[in-house]
Each structure stands twice: as structure tokens, then as C-alpha cells.
């Protein structure tokens, strides 16, 4: 049995809505044991009040950071300093950085350089630079909508293409082209294992998550492409080019 990885979840409350807290915890827990959970902000502000109950319910430690300069978010520097302390104490295997602020791009890149897994979470307005700096990036507003929309899995391809463009997600046409290239380079007589294909896509596009495109799982996502064929051999699904 593989060892369970330890993760630190660091939340910039000034750049993410409290309505996502449940989703954040659920998504982060998919990567390992959440041994460190902290939220950064000025907790003396009235705007932070809605977070307090949620922090208690999820055992998240509030980290106080006063905004010493009007209009300047000083929580960013506090989060970055703490992340570096955690890194050099070697307390965790990976980090979950929750923010839509591009100021964390350098931090994400540095953590990756040091061999840590970096999962980013933010809204679809997040700059591409931060998205690409992470190993994986979760679009919270997209996933939140999908979570609360019963028929999200039946969204049509044109609608998904339009949404992907407006949300700064990788276009479907780009993904289809990449899939063809990956299969041509890695398939055998049966085709390419669907799990291996999914891993390759996520390494190439950190924002790739089938739920962003209205599909609950990878097999459903791939079925929309007429150029692909899915074949099941016992308990393994393979993807072929038609």
C-alpha cells in the first residue's frame, strides 16, 4: 500500500469566497491527509465574519494579518512566508494554494522546484500564469456550479466550448488535438489505457478536469469526440483513434 501523502492547505480569504469551503476541503482531501490547514486574512474586518464558523467546523486555523496599508493585501506575504517555513521544515509532501491572485505564481513555481506537489484552487478569473505554475488547478466556480446543477453532465459540446473560452480553460479543440498526439505516441495493439491518457492530459494541462466541461468522468468526456473510440477489455478501458 502506498504511503498517504501529507498536504498543507493555505487559503487566502481575501481572494476566495467562503461558499467554496466545503468544495475546497473535499477536493484537497483527494490528494492526501490535510495535516496543516490555515486561512489568512484580517479577521478584525466585518467582511471576515462569515468565515469564522466555517473555520471551526473544518478545523482550519485563522492566521491574523493586519492590512497596514490601505488597499494593500498583506495576507499574501504572510501566506508566502508560512509556506516557505513549512517547506524547509519538510512537514508535508504537497501544498494546496487557494487563491485567484497571480501574486502566488512565484510561490507555486518555487514549491514545485523543491519537489512538492502543488494543487491550486481559485475561480476561473485566475491568470493563466498561476494555473500553469501548479501541478493541478481546480476552478472552484466551475466545480461549484456543476455540484449544484443536476443536468451538468448532459451539457452539449458547443456550450462546453463556449464556456471553456470564457473561463480561461483549455479549449476542447486543443485537448482533442493533444489526445490524438498522445495516443499516437503511446498506444499498443489494444489502444491506450484511459487512465494513462488522463494522467498525460493532466500533466500537460494543469486546469484539465472533466467536470469543467460538463462530464462527470473521463470516459463520458471522451465520448463527445467523433475521432475517438473507447473499447473495454475486461475491467480496463482503452482509447483508440478511428
GUSE-423855 format. One record per atom (N, C-alpha, C, O): residue in three letters; y, z, x. Coordinates in steps of 0.05 Angstrom, whole numbers, plus 5000, padded with zeros to 4 digits. Layout:
<pts>
ALAYZX...
</pts>
This chain:
<pts>
UNK497650005017UNK500050005000UNK502550005018UNK502750165036UNK504449825012UNK506849805028UNK508650055023UNK508750165001UNK510050135044UNK511750365042UNK514150305024UNK515350095026UNK514850495007UNK517150464989UNK519750475005UNK520150665021UNK521450285002UNK523950275017UNK526050455005UNK526050504981UNK527750565021UNK529950745013UNK532550585011UNK533250435030UNK534050634990UNK536550484986UNK538850674980UNK538450884968UNK541250594989UNK543650734983UNK545250564963UNK545750334968UNK546050684941UNK547650544921UNK550550644923UNK551050884918UNK552350474931UNK555150544934UNK556850384915UNK556850144916UNK558250524897UNK559650394874UNK562650434877UNK563650654881UNK564050204876UNK566950204876UNK567850204847UNK567949984834UNK568550434836UNK569050444807UNK571650304799UNK572050244775UNK573350244818UNK575850114811UNK575449814809UNK577349664801UNK573049714814UNK572549434813UNK569949364797UNK568849154800UNK569149554780UNK566749504763UNK567049684738UNK568049904740UNK566049584716UNK566249724691UNK564049934688UNK561749884697UNK564650164676UNK562650374672UNK560450284653UNK558250404652UNK560850074637UNK558849984617UNK556349874631UNK554249844619UNK556649804657UNK554449684672UNK552649894686UNK550649824698UNK553250154683UNK551950354700UNK548850354696UNK547350374716UNK547950324671UNK545050324666UNK543750074679UNK541650094691UNK545049854676UNK544049604688UNK544049624718UNK542149524731UNK546049744730UNK546249774759UNK543849934769UNK542549864788UNK543350154756UNK541150334765UNK538450194761UNK536750224778UNK538050054739UNK535549914734UNK535049694755UNK532849674766UNK537149534760UNK536849314780UNK536349424808UNK534649324823UNK537849634815UNK537549744842UNK534849874846UNK533749854868UNK533749994826UNK531150124828UNK528849934833UNK526650004842UNK529349674827UNK527349464832UNK526849434862UNK524749324870UNK528749514878UNK528549474907UNK527449704923UNK526549674946UNK527349944910UNK526250174924UNK527250434913UNK528250444890UNK526850644928UNK527650914920UNK530650954925UNK531550914948UNK532151034905UNK535051064908UNK535651344918UNK536151534903UNK535651374945UNK535851634957UNK538751724959UNK539251964961UNK540651534960UNK543451604961UNK544951454939UNK544651214937UNK546351604922UNK547851474900UNK550651594899UNK551051834894UNK552651434905UNK555451534907UNK557351334893UNK556851094893UNK559351444880UNK561451284867UNK564151364878UNK564851604879UNK565751164885UNK568251214899UNK570651144881UNK570750924869UNK572651324880UNK575051274864UNK576751524864UNK576151724876UNK579051494851UNK580851724848UNK580151854822UNK581051764800UNK578652064823UNK577652194799UNK579752364785UNK579252484764UNK582152384796UNK584352524782UNK585652334762UNK587252434745UNK585152084763UNK586351884745UNK584951894717UNK582551924716UNK586451864696UNK585451864669UNK583451634665UNK581551664650UNK583851414679UNK582151184676UNK579351234686UNK577451084679UNK578951444701UNK576351504712UNK574651694694UNK572351744699UNK575951794673UNK574651994656UNK572051894643UNK570152044641UNK571951634636UNK569551534622UNK567151514640UNK564851484631UNK567551544667UNK565351524685UNK563851794688UNK561551804695UNK565252014684UNK564252274692UNK561552354680UNK559852444694UNK561252304654UNK558752374640UNK556552194651UNK554252294655UNK557151944656UNK555051754666UNK554151834694UNK551751794700UNK555951934710UNK555152024737UNK553252254736UNK551252264751UNK553752444718UNK551952674715UNK549152584705UNK547152674715UNK549152404686UNK546652304674UNK544952154694UNK542452144692UNK546252024714UNK544751864734UNK544651984762UNK543951854781UNK545452244764UNK545452384789UNK546952234811UNK546052214834UNK549252134804UNK550951994823UNK553252184832UNK554452314816UNK553652204858UNK555652384869UNK558352244869UNK558652034881UNK560352364856UNK563052254856UNK564452314883UNK564552544891UNK565552114896UNK566952144921UNK569952114917UNK570851894911UNK571352324919UNK574252324914UNK575852184936UNK575452244960UNK577551994928UNK579351864947UNK581951814933UNK582251654915UNK584051964942UNK586651934931UNK587951664939UNK587651574962UNK589351544921UNK590851294927UNK593551384938UNK595451434923UNK593751394965UNK596151494977UNK598551304975UNK600851384977UNK597951044972UNK599950844969UNK599750714942UNK597650634934UNK602050694928UNK601950584901UNK600950294901UNK601950124917UNK599050234884UNK598049964882UNK595949894903UNK594949664903UNK595250084921UNK593350024942UNK590750174937UNK590850424932UNK588550034937UNK585950154932UNK584850274958UNK583850124975UNK584950534961UNK584050664986UNK581050734984UNK579850825003UNK579850694960UNK576950754957UNK575350564974UNK573150634983UNK576350324979UNK574950124995UNK574350235023UNK572050225032UNK576350345036UNK575950455063UNK574050685063UNK572450715082UNK574150855043UNK572351085042UNK569450995039UNK567651105051UNK569050795022UNK566350695018UNK565250565044UNK562950605051UNK566950415057UNK566150275082UNK565450475103UNK563450445117UNK567050685106UNK566550895126UNK563951035121UNK562351085139UNK563451105095UNK560951235088UNK558551055094UNK556451145103UNK558850805087UNK556650615092UNK555850595121UNK553550595128UNK557850595138UNK557350585167UNK556050845177UNK554350845195UNK556851075166UNK555651325173UNK552651325165UNK550951415181UNK552151235141UNK549351215132UNK547751025149UNK545451085156UNK548950805156UNK547550605173UNK546750725200UNK544450705208UNK548650855214UNK548050955240UNK546451215241UNK545351285261UNK546251345218UNK544351565215UNK541551475208UNK539651625208UNK541351205202UNK538851075196UNK537351215173UNK534951265174UNK538851285152UNK537751425130UNK536351245109UNK534651335094UNK537050985109UNK535950805089UNK535150545101UNK535750475123UNK533650395084UNK532750125092UNK534549905081UNK534549685091UNK536149975061UNK537949775049UNK540249905034UNK540250145029UNK542149735027UNK544449825012UNK544849654987UNK544349414987UNK545749784966UNK546649644942UNK549649694939UNK550549914934UNK551249484944UNK554149504943UNK555149404916UNK554749164910UNK556349574901UNK557249494873UNK560249464872UNK561749664872UNK561149214872UNK563949154871UNK564348854869UNK562548704877UNK566548764858UNK567248484858UNK569448414878UNK570548204878UNK569948614896UNK572148584915UNK571248454941UNK569348544953UNK572648244949UNK571948094973UNK572348264998UNK571448185020UNK573748484996UNK574148655020UNK571548765032UNK571548855055UNK569448755016UNK566848855026UNK565148635039UNK562848695047UNK566248395042UNK564648185054UNK563848245082UNK561548205090UNK565648345099UNK565048405127UNK563048635128UNK561248635145UNK563248835110UNK561349055110UNK558548945104UNK556649025118UNK558248775084UNK555648665077UNK554448515100UNK552048545106UNK556048355113UNK555148195136UNK554248375159UNK552148325172UNK555748585164UNK555048775186UNK552448925180UNK550748955198UNK552049015156UNK549649145149UNK547148965152UNK545049055161UNK547448715145UNK545348515149UNK544748475178UNK542448455186UNK546848455194UNK546448425223UNK544848655236UNK543448615255UNK545148885223UNK543749125233UNK540949145221UNK539549355225UNK540048945207UNK537248935197UNK536849065171UNK534549115163UNK538949125156UNK538749255130UNK538849045108UNK540148845110UNK537249095087UNK537348925063UNK539948995047UNK540549225042UNK541348785039UNK543948835025UNK543748694997UNK543548444996UNK543948854976UNK543948754949UNK546848794938UNK547749024938UNK548148584930UNK550748604919UNK550648594888UNK548948474877UNK552548734876UNK552748724846UNK555648714839UNK557248874849UNK556348534822UNK559148504813UNK559348304790UNK557248204781UNK561748264781UNK562048064759UNK562147784770UNK562447744794UNK562047584752UNK561947314761UNK564547214774UNK564646994785UNK566647374773UNK569147314786UNK568947364816UNK570847304831UNK566747494825UNK566447564853UNK566747314871UNK565447114866UNK568347334892UNK568747104911UNK566047024923UNK564347194929UNK565746764928UNK563346654940UNK562646784967UNK560346804974UNK564746854982UNK564246965009UNK562647225008UNK560847265024UNK563247394989UNK561747644986UNK558947594976UNK557047714986UNK558647404958UNK556047334947UNK554147244970UNK551847334972UNK555247064986UNK553646945008UNK553047145030UNK551147105045UNK554647355032UNK554147555053UNK551847745047UNK550947885064UNK550947745021UNK548747915013UNK546147775013UNK546047525012UNK543947925015UNK541247805013UNK540747714984UNK539647494979UNK541647874965UNK541447814937UNK544047904923UNK545148104931UNK544847764903UNK547247844888UNK546747824858UNK545847614848UNK547248044844UNK546848054815UNK549548034800UNK551348194805UNK549747844782UNK552147804766UNK551847994742UNK550447934723UNK553248214743UNK552948424722UNK553748334694UNK552348394675UNK555948184692UNK556848094666UNK554847894653UNK554447894629UNK553647734670UNK551647534660UNK549147684651UNK548147634629UNK548147864667UNK545748014660UNK546248204636UNK544448244620UNK548648314634UNK549348484612UNK549248334586UNK548248424565UNK550348094586UNK550347924562UNK547547844555UNK546847854531UNK545947774575UNK543147694570UNK541647934558UNK539947894540UNK542148164568UNK540748404559UNK541348464530UNK539748584515UNK543748384521UNK544548454493UNK544648204475UNK545848214454UNK543347994483UNK543247754467UNK540347664463UNK539147574482UNK539347694439UNK536547644434UNK535547364440UNK533247324448UNK537347164436UNK536446894439UNK537446764465UNK537646524468UNK538046934485UNK539046834511UNK536946654524UNK537646464538UNK534346714520UNK532246564534UNK531946284524UNK530646114537UNK533246214500UNK532945954489UNK535445784494UNK535745574481UNK537245874512UNK539645724517UNK538945444528UNK537045424543UNK540445244520UNK539944964528UNK540944914556UNK542745054566UNK539844704569UNK540544644596UNK543544584600UNK544744674619UNK544744434581UNK547544364584UNK549344604582UNK551344634597UNK548644794565UNK550145044563UNK549945204588UNK551845314598UNK547445214599UNK547045364624UNK548545234647UNK549645384664UNK548644974648UNK550144834669UNK553144894667UNK554444944688UNK554144894643UNK556944954639UNK557645234647UNK559645294660UNK555845424640UNK556345704647UNK556145744677UNK557645894688UNK554245614690UNK553845654718UNK556345564734UNK557045684754UNK557745354724UNK560045254737UNK562345454734UNK563745514753UNK562745554710UNK565045724704UNK564646004717UNK566546144722UNK562146084722UNK561646344732UNK561246354763UNK560446554774UNK561746134775UNK561546114804UNK558646144813UNK558146224836UNK556746074795UNK553946074802UNK553145794814UNK554645604810UNK550945784828UNK549945534838UNK549145354815UNK547845434797UNK550045094817UNK549544914795UNK546544844793UNK545044854813UNK545644784768UNK542844724764UNK542044474779UNK539844454789UNK543844274780UNK543144034795UNK542644084825UNK540943964837UNK544244274836UNK543844354864UNK541144494868UNK539744444887UNK540444664849UNK537944814851UNK535544624848UNK533644644863UNK535744424830UNK533544234826UNK533144074852UNK530844034860UNK535243994865UNK535043844890UNK533744014911UNK532143914927UNK534544264912UNK533344444932UNK530444494927UNK528844504946UNK529644514902UNK526844554895UNK525144324904UNK522944364915UNK526144084901UNK524643844910UNK524243844940UNK522143784950UNK526343924954UNK526243934983UNK524244144993UNK522644095011UNK524344374980UNK522544594987UNK519644524982UNK517944584999UNK519144404959UNK516344334952UNK515344124971UNK513044134980UNK516943924978UNK516043704996UNK515343815024UNK513643705038UNK516744035032UNK516244145058UNK513944355059UNK512844405080UNK513244465035UNK511344685035UNK508844655018UNK507144835018UNK508644445002UNK506344434984UNK503744354998UNK503744235020UNK501544414985UNK498944324994UNK497744154972UNK499144044955UNK495144124971UNK493843954951UNK494344044923UNK494443884905UNK494644304919UNK495044414893UNK497944424885UNK498544454861UNK499744404904UNK502644434899UNK503644674914UNK502444764933UNK505844784905UNK507045024919UNK506745264900UNK507345244877UNK505945484912UNK505745734897UNK508445804885UNK510445804899UNK508545874859UNK511045914845UNK512546164857UNK514946164858UNK511046364866UNK512246604877UNK513646534904UNK515846624909UNK512346364920UNK513446284946UNK515946114941UNK517946134956UNK515945944920UNK518245784913UNK520545964905UNK522845914913UNK520046164889UNK522146354881UNK523346494904UNK525846534905UNK521746584923UNK522746724947UNK524546534963UNK526546624974UNK523746284966UNK525246094981UNK527946044968UNK529946024982UNK528046024942UNK530545974928UNK532446214931UNK534846174934UNK531346454930UNK533046694932UNK534146724960UNK536446814963UNK532646644980UNK533646655007UNK535846445011UNK537846495026UNK535646214998UNK537546005001UNK540046064984UNK542346014993UNK539746174960UNK541946224942UNK541846524934UNK540346584915UNK543346704947UNK543246984940UNK543847054911UNK543047254901UNK545346874897UNK546046924869UNK543946824850UNK544246844826UNK541746714861UNK539646604843UNK538146824828UNK536846984841UNK538346814802UNK536846994784UNK536446834759UNK538446754747UNK534046784751UNK533546604728UNK534946704702UNK535546544685UNK535346964700UNK536747064677UNK539646974675UNK540746964653UNK540846904698UNK543546794698UNK543646524683UNK545746444674UNK541346394681UNK541246134668UNK539746134642UNK538945924631UNK539346374631UNK538146394604UNK535146394603UNK534046364582UNK533846434626UNK530946434627UNK529946704636UNK530846804657UNK528046824621UNK527147094628UNK525447104653UNK525247324666UNK524246884661UNK522546884685UNK522546604698UNK523446414685UNK521546584722UNK521746334738UNK520246104725UNK521245874725UNK517946154713UNK516445934701UNK517945804678UNK517945564675UNK519245964662UNK520845864640UNK523245704650UNK524045494639UNK524445804672UNK526745664684UNK525945394694UNK527445194690UNK523645364707UNK522745114719UNK521944914698UNK522044674704UNK521145004675UNK520144814654UNK522344624644UNK521744424632UNK524944694649UNK527044524639UNK527444274656UNK528744084648UNK526244264680UNK526644034698UNK524343834693UNK522043904698UNK525043594685UNK523043384679UNK521743284705UNK519543164703UNK522843344728UNK521743244753UNK519543434763UNK518243364783UNK519043664750UNK517143854759UNK514743884739UNK515043834715UNK512543964750UNK510144014734UNK508844274743UNK508444324767UNK508344454724UNK507144714730UNK504144704724UNK503344624701UNK502444784743UNK499544784739UNK498445054745UNK499145174766UNK496845164727UNK495745434731UNK492845404740UNK491245274727UNK492245534763UNK489545544774UNK488645834775UNK489545984792UNK486945914756UNK486146194752UNK488646354746UNK489946314726UNK489346544764UNK491646714759UNK494146634775UNK496146784776UNK494046404788UNK496246314804UNK497446054793UNK496045874785UNK500146044791UNK501545814781UNK502645654805UNK503845774823UNK502245394804UNK503245214825UNK505245024814UNK505044944790UNK507144934830UNK509244754821UNK508944494837UNK508744494861UNK508844274822UNK508544004834UNK510943834826UNK512243874806UNK511443624842UNK513343414835UNK511843204819UNK509643124826UNK513143104798UNK511842904781UNK512142624795UNK511242424784
</pts>
